[in-house]
Amino acid sequence: MKSTSIEAHESIKQDKSRLHRKILQALRKINKGSFRDIAAAAGLRESQVWKRLSELKSSGSIQEVDTKKCPVTGRSVTVWTINQSNQLTLL
């Protein structure tokens, strides 16, 4: 990996943690939603949310529960929720 990539990763590490917390707080509030729903509930840009969802899924914090038709694109999108088996560790 290039040193510039490593530097970039290190510079946003704290921001990623903050975004993870905001996404999880939004999911607690709305229970489940697409990346657009989560972004709206968290007060974040959509790009800030969809980039973090795979990280949260990999950590076991969230899980896919459904799909729905996106009102913007008309395409099928994933619906996410907090992983109930992991919820106690997230509080």
C-alpha positions, -999 to 999 in steps of 0.1 A, spaced: 0 0 0 13 35 -8 24 57 20 -1 84 8 -29 59 12 -18 50 47 -15 87 56 -50 94 42 -64 65 62 -48 77 94 -61 112 89 -97 101 87 -96 74 114 -113 96 140 -138 109 115 -147 73 106 -154 65 143 -176 96 146 -195 86 114 -199 50 127 -215 64 159 -238 87 140 -249 59 117 -256 36 146 -275 63 165 -296 70 134 -304 33 130 -315 31 167 -338 60 160 -354 47 127 -349 9 134 -341 1 98 -335 19 65 -316 23 33 -284 43 31 -305 73 21 -329 69 51 -299 65 74 -282 96 60 -313 117 65 -318 105 101 -282 111 109 -279 145 92 -250 132 70 -244 131 33 -254 99 16 -217 93 5 -206 95 41 -231 67 50 -228 42 22 -190 42 24 -192 32 61 -219 5 59 -196 -23 47 -172 -15 76 -201 -17 101 -213 -49 85 -178 -64 87 -176 -55 124 -209 -72 131 -226 -40 142 -253 -39 114 -269 -64 91 -289 -65 59 -326 -73 66 -344 -65 34 -344 -47 1 -367 -20 -12 -372 1 -43 -353 34 -40 -377 63 -46 -348 83 -63 -334 57 -87 -361 31 -89 -335 4 -82 -334 -21 -55 -314 -10 -24 -304 -28 8 -322 -21 40 -300 -22 71 -306 -26 108 -285 -29 140 -274 -65 145 -296 -76 175 -271 -102 187 -245 -75 189 -267 -47 202 -256 -48 239 -220 -41 230 -231 -11 210 -248 8 239 
